[in-house]
Amino acid sequence: MTDASFEDGREAPLNLGAEDADDLQVISTLTQDAVFPVTEMTWRASERQFALLLNRFRWEDQDAAAKRGRAFERVQSVLMFGSVLSVASQGIDRGDTDMILSLLSVDFEQGEDGAGQVLLTLAGDGAIRLQVEAVEVTLKDVTRPYRAPSGHAPNHPE
C-alpha cells in the first residue's frame, strides 16, 4: 500500500493566511489535533516570528476519505505567526526533547488597535501565549499527505 497523494484527494496543498479573529478560527479548525515535537517550535525574536512544524490531520479531506474507504491523512504544515512581541508557555518542558504536543485550538484575544494575544491551547493543560501587534498568521502544507499512523480520525467524546 502506498501513501496518499494530493492527486488522490484532488486538492492542492493548503496555503492560507489570517488577518483577523474570524480568519484565525478557520486556521484553528484546520490545525485541531495537529501534533508536533517540542523541538519543532521556533521563536525568532529579532524577526518577530514564531513558527511550528505540525503534523496536521487533513480535516478538509475527512469526508472524502470516509466515503471512498481510503485512509485518513496527515500532512506536515508550517504554522507561522508574524508581528510577535513575546512568547510565553505553560505546561511545556522544552528540555524534554521527546515530548510530543497536540494542538487543540488557536484563539485571539483582542487588545487595543488590533494588538492582542494569540493563545495556542494544547492537550494536557499546556498553552503557548503570543503577544502580537496584529493577527498575521499563515498555514502552509509543506509535504505530500501521508497515511495517518492511527488509521483513524481524531475523536473528541463529549
C-alpha positions as CSV (number, residue, x, y, z in Angstrom):
1,M,0.0,0.0,0.0
2,T,1.3,3.5,-0.9
3,D,0.9,6.8,0.8
4,A,-1.9,9.0,-0.4
5,S,-1.2,11.9,-2.7
6,F,-2.7,15.3,-3.4
7,E,-4.0,14.0,-6.7
8,D,-6.0,11.3,-4.8
9,G,-7.8,14.0,-2.9
10,R,-8.0,16.2,-5.9
11,E,-6.9,19.1,-3.7
12,A,-3.9,21.4,-3.7
13,P,-1.7,21.9,-0.6
14,L,-3.2,24.5,1.8
15,N,-1.6,27.9,1.8
16,L,-3.8,30.2,4.0
17,G,-3.5,33.5,5.7
18,A,-5.3,35.0,8.7
19,E,-5.6,38.8,9.4
20,D,-8.3,38.8,12.0
21,A,-10.0,36.6,14.6
22,D,-12.5,35.2,12.1
23,D,-9.8,34.1,9.7
24,L,-7.9,32.6,12.6
25,Q,-10.8,30.4,13.5
26,V,-10.6,28.8,10.1
27,I,-6.9,28.0,10.7
28,S,-7.7,26.8,14.2
29,T,-10.3,24.3,12.8
30,L,-7.8,23.0,10.2
31,T,-5.0,22.6,12.8
32,Q,-7.1,21.0,15.6
33,D,-5.4,17.8,16.7
34,A,-2.1,18.6,14.9
35,V,0.8,17.0,16.7
36,F,4.4,18.2,16.9
37,P,7.6,17.5,18.8
38,V,8.6,20.2,21.3
39,T,11.7,20.6,19.2
40,E,9.7,21.9,16.2
41,M,8.9,25.3,17.8
42,T,10.9,28.3,16.7
43,W,10.9,31.8,18.2
44,R,12.9,34.4,16.2
45,A,12.7,37.5,18.4
46,S,14.7,39.7,16.0
47,E,12.3,38.8,13.1
48,R,9.2,38.8,15.4
49,Q,8.2,35.4,14.2
50,F,7.0,32.2,15.9
51,A,6.6,29.0,13.9
52,L,5.5,25.4,14.5
53,L,6.1,22.5,12.1
54,L,2.9,20.5,12.6
55,N,1.8,17.0,11.6
56,R,-1.7,18.2,10.7
57,F,-4.8,15.9,10.3
58,R,-6.4,16.8,7.0
59,W,-9.9,17.7,8.3
60,E,-10.7,19.1,4.8
61,D,-10.3,15.6,3.4
62,Q,-12.0,13.6,6.2
63,D,-15.4,13.1,4.5
64,A,-13.9,12.2,1.1
65,A,-11.6,9.7,2.7
66,A,-14.5,8.1,4.6
67,K,-16.8,8.0,1.6
68,R,-14.1,6.4,-0.6
69,G,-13.0,4.0,2.0
70,R,-9.4,5.2,1.9
71,A,-7.0,6.1,4.7
72,F,-7.3,9.2,6.7
73,E,-4.3,11.5,6.1
74,R,-2.0,13.9,7.8
75,V,0.4,16.4,6.2
76,Q,3.3,18.4,7.5
77,S,2.5,22.1,7.7
78,V,4.2,25.2,8.9
79,L,2.1,27.5,11.1
80,M,3.8,30.9,11.2
81,F,2.9,33.9,13.3
82,G,4.2,37.3,12.5
83,S,4.3,40.6,14.5
84,V,5.1,38.6,17.6
85,L,6.4,40.7,20.5
86,S,6.8,38.0,23.1
87,V,6.2,34.3,23.7
88,A,5.2,32.6,27.0
89,S,4.3,29.0,27.7
90,Q,3.0,26.8,30.5
91,G,2.9,23.0,30.9
92,I,5.7,22.5,28.3
93,D,9.1,21.1,29.3
94,R,11.4,22.4,26.5
95,G,14.2,20.2,27.9
96,D,12.2,17.0,27.2
97,T,13.2,16.6,23.5
98,D,11.0,13.5,23.2
99,M,7.8,15.4,24.2
100,I,5.0,15.4,21.6
101,L,2.4,18.1,21.9
102,S,-1.1,18.1,20.5
103,L,-2.7,21.4,19.4
104,L,-6.4,21.8,20.3
105,S,-7.2,25.4,19.3
106,V,-5.8,28.7,18.3
107,D,-7.7,31.8,19.6
108,F,-7.2,35.5,19.5
109,E,-7.9,37.8,22.5
110,Q,-8.3,41.4,21.1
111,G,-6.4,44.2,22.8
112,E,-6.1,47.8,21.6
113,D,-5.6,48.9,18.0
114,G,-5.5,45.4,16.5
115,A,-2.9,44.1,19.0
116,G,-3.7,41.3,21.4
117,Q,-2.8,37.8,22.4
118,V,-2.9,34.6,20.4
119,L,-3.5,31.6,22.6
120,L,-2.5,28.1,21.4
121,T,-4.2,25.6,23.7
122,L,-2.5,22.2,23.9
123,A,-3.8,18.8,25.2
124,G,-2.7,18.1,28.8
125,D,-3.1,21.7,30.1
126,G,-0.3,23.1,28.1
127,A,-0.5,26.5,26.4
128,I,1.5,29.0,24.4
129,R,0.7,32.7,24.5
130,L,1.9,35.1,21.8
131,Q,1.7,38.8,22.4
132,V,1.2,40.2,18.9
133,E,0.9,43.7,17.3
134,A,-1.7,42.3,14.8
135,V,-3.1,39.0,13.6
136,E,-0.6,37.9,10.9
137,V,-0.8,34.1,10.6
138,T,-0.1,31.7,7.7
139,L,-0.7,28.0,7.4
140,K,1.2,26.2,4.6
141,D,1.3,22.5,3.8
142,V,5.0,21.6,3.1
143,T,4.9,17.9,2.3
144,R,2.6,15.5,0.5
145,P,-0.1,13.9,2.6
146,Y,0.7,10.6,4.3
147,R,-1.5,7.9,5.9
148,A,-2.5,8.9,9.4
149,P,-0.5,6.4,11.6
150,S,-3.5,5.7,13.8
151,G,-5.7,5.0,10.8
152,H,-8.5,6.9,12.5
153,A,-9.8,10.5,12.6
154,P,-9.2,12.2,15.9
155,N,-12.2,11.8,18.2
156,H,-13.4,14.1,21.0
157,P,-16.1,12.5,23.1
158,E,-18.4,14.9,24.7
